[in-house]
Amino acid sequence: MTPARHPSSHPAGHAARAPADKPLARALVWLRRDLRVDDHAALYHALTQARQVWCCFVFDREILDALPRQDRRVEFIRDSLVGVDAELRALAASHGVEGAGLIVRHGWPKDQIPALAAALQVQAVFASHDDEPAALARDALVRGRLSDLGVALHTSKDHVVFERSEVLTLSGGAFSVFTPYKNAWLKKLEPFFLKPYAVAKHAAALAPRPASEPGVPTLADIGFAPTNLHELRLPTGPAGAQELLADFLERIDRYHETRDFPAVKGPSYLSTHLRFGTVSVRQLARLANERREAGQRGAEVWLSELIWRDFYHQILHHHPRVAEHAFKPEYDRIRWEHGKPAEALFAAWCEGRTGYPLVDAAMRQLAQTGYMHNRLRMVTASFLTKDLGLDWRWGERHFARHLNDFDLAANNGGWQWAASSGCDAQPYFRIFNPVSQSEKFDPQGRFIRRYVPELAALPDAALHAPWTAKPVDLAAAGFKPGRDYPNPVVDHAAAREQTLARYAVVKSKALP
């Protein structure tokens, strides 16, 4: 069940219902990918419908048990929960409620949520939508077990501005091309959809955390160890998101000019916060749209990136098969390289030793930081599929393991775009040249020198394709290709011809 209206359904100046008029005595809010208190849909709905409300998070062993014991995302989540707990305490205290705080459990949600609901004697659990296939299966199982207890599970939109079937074609179908979707998205947009949920207004319903319920654990408590997250200076939690947002707003007007250059501070760096909901997408879209309407080009382009995010989420909702298969079925007929030679090429790509400096710098950045610049995600994905001839799913899984901001819908959409198998993807014959991309977007080699320091002594002109460097430049740098840095694992021109032949199958109805 989804609550039907946004907070603006309360007429201006209309007082909230008195606690005695609320339909529920107790409710539980289950946080998942919405790790904040402010402008939180599920929390708002619980606070307005129940006299006592608790908030919880479950470290899901279904996910965590398969991860390495050092994972930046787990540390990011854990540190963010500390921030959420502090905000809950402060908000409750401002309404005279002492001892509130976040309940955190470690286990399987199918067990933990029903057990906690029973222990707290709640009548309903509130949560935000999650359209990933595994999440839908999890929620169906939890809903069934809650139902056995006589407890309802209510979920509502929070992670995107428009979801599921809110933006459809004139014939009532889902969009598969971005520009018409974007136009329809903007046409539908009005202040109503970006208005924040007035959580603070109803926070008197927050209840003290029972002494028997655990708060935020340490990493060690859940079997994990610290990473280099703090060395990377990625601020965590809702406060960290606002810190990054404030910084970005000072340079958003130049976003369209700086966004493609990995050595330049151009992006918002908010992607991990969007992924885990430590910032409200409504707040971001509202700020971007206000500046767009004022004629700010940078904000207009950034808003388009937020719309792409909505677009990929509605694709996953309407076409869940894309999680394993090509959006365009004919692209599943492509015969990718396989066997030990393919596995060796894949290892070289993963480890940043393909011999193409920009590709290798990007892959090393991912390994060292869990982040990759968006332009470089396109370059590395194109290289894997169209230079190495490897299945896009291999790369998608590698990114899923390493990206701090991994999000199934966006990651899948981006990989299928690069492989030309997705909705509104680049044509299969469009193949990024890793050298010209390097020359165009890292002309002075600042990014390359940071992550491929063995090339640092080469002059700029030789940095992008060191195998073509003049002997005098190699001697001056004391550099020998093949010894100090790998020679290219493939020839781009030859690989391009092989890719065009490989993709020719998509033009034929005949099976390969």
KADA-V931326 format. One record per backbone hydrogen bond with DSSP energy under -1.0 kcal/mol. NH is the residue of the N-H (numbers start at 1). CO is the residue of the C=O. If there is no record, write none. Layout:
NH:CO
NH:CO
This chain:
9:6
10:7
14:11
21:18
22:19
24:49
27:52
28:124
29:54
30:126
31:56
35:276
36:34
44:40
45:41
46:42
47:43
48:44
50:46
51:24
52:25
53:205
54:27
56:29
57:103
59:105
60:58
61:107
63:60
64:60
65:61
67:64
75:71
76:72
77:73
78:74
79:75
80:76
81:77
82:78
83:79
84:80
85:81
86:82
87:83
88:84
89:85
90:86
91:87
92:88
93:89
94:90
95:92
96:93
97:92
103:55
104:214
105:57
107:59
111:108
112:108
113:109
115:111
116:112
117:113
118:114
119:115
120:116
122:117
123:26
125:152
126:28
127:154
129:156
136:132
137:133
138:134
139:135
140:136
141:137
142:138
143:139
144:140
145:141
146:142
147:143
148:144
149:146
150:147
151:146
152:123
154:125
155:1
156:127
166:163
169:173
172:169
181:177
182:178
183:179
184:180
185:181
186:182
187:183
188:184
189:185
193:190
194:191
199:197
202:199
203:200
205:202
206:203
207:53
209:99
213:210
223:220
224:219
225:69
232:228
233:230
234:229
240:236
241:237
242:238
243:239
244:240
245:241
246:242
247:243
248:244
249:245
251:248
254:251
255:252
257:254
258:254
259:255
261:258
264:261
266:264
274:270
275:271
276:272
278:273
284:280
285:281
286:282
287:283
288:284
289:285
290:286
291:287
292:288
293:289
295:292
296:291
300:296
301:297
302:298
303:299
304:300
305:301
306:302
307:303
308:304
309:305
310:306
311:307
312:308
313:309
314:310
315:311
316:312
317:313
318:314
319:315
322:319
323:320
324:321
325:321
328:421
331:328
332:329
333:330
334:331
337:389
343:339
344:340
345:341
346:342
347:343
348:344
349:345
350:346
351:347
352:349
353:348
360:356
361:357
362:358
363:359
364:360
365:361
366:362
367:363
368:364
369:365
370:366
377:373
378:374
379:375
380:376
381:377
382:378
383:379
384:380
385:381
386:382
387:383
388:383
390:384
394:391
396:392
397:393
398:394
399:395
400:396
401:397
402:398
403:399
404:370
406:403
411:407
412:408
413:409
414:410
415:411
416:412
417:413
418:414
419:415
421:416
422:416
425:422
430:427
437:433
438:434
439:435
440:436
441:437
442:438
445:442
449:445
450:446
451:447
452:448
455:452
456:453
458:455
462:459
463:459
468:465
469:466
474:470
475:471
476:472
477:473
479:474
482:485
483:480
484:480
489:354
495:491
496:492
497:493
498:494
499:495
500:496
501:497
502:498
503:499
506:503
507:504
508:505
